[in-house]
Amino acid sequence: MAESVYRVTEVVGVSSDSWEQAARNAVETVGKSVRDLRIAEVTREDVTIVDGKISEF
């Protein structure tokens, strides 16, 4: 097996719709400046609450 080196870059995605859309936003944005993206890992999910309701994921 060939040896490889991988770079780990942390990005934060935000969406007013869902966690899935927040992840899509992050990957699409970072994909504009980082080449050969192959894997994304969601490590944390949280929400912003305004007036007792979720406003952002």
N, C-alpha and C positions, 0 to 999 in steps of 0.2 A: 504494500500500500504506500502510495506517495505521501510524503510529508507535506502539510499545508499550514499556512498561517492565515488566520481570520481576524478581521478588525471588528470590534463591537462598538457600535455607536448608539447612544441612547437618544431617543426623540420622544416628544410628547405630542399626541394628537388630541384635538378637541372637537366636539360636535354637539349641537343642540338636539340631535336626533337619537344617537345610540353609541354604544361602545364600538360596535362594528364600524360605524362610519368614522368614528374618531381614529381607529386603527387605519382605515383606508386613507384618511386625510394625512396621517403621519407618513405612511409608506409612499403615497403619491408625491408628497412634498420632498421627502428626502431622496426619492428616486430621480429628481431633477438634478441633483448634484453628486450623488454617489452611484457609481456604476456597479453592475453585476450583483444587484440585490437578489438573494435567494431565500432567506428565511427571516421571519419576524417573530418575535416572542413578546407576548403581552405579559408584563410582570406585575402590573398594578392597575386596578380599575377603581376610580372614585368619581364622585359627582359633586357638582356645585349646587347648593340649595339656596333659593331666593324666595322669601315669603312662604316657607314651608313646602315649596315644590321644587323638583329637579329642574334646573335651567340648562345645565351642560353636563356632558359625560366626559 
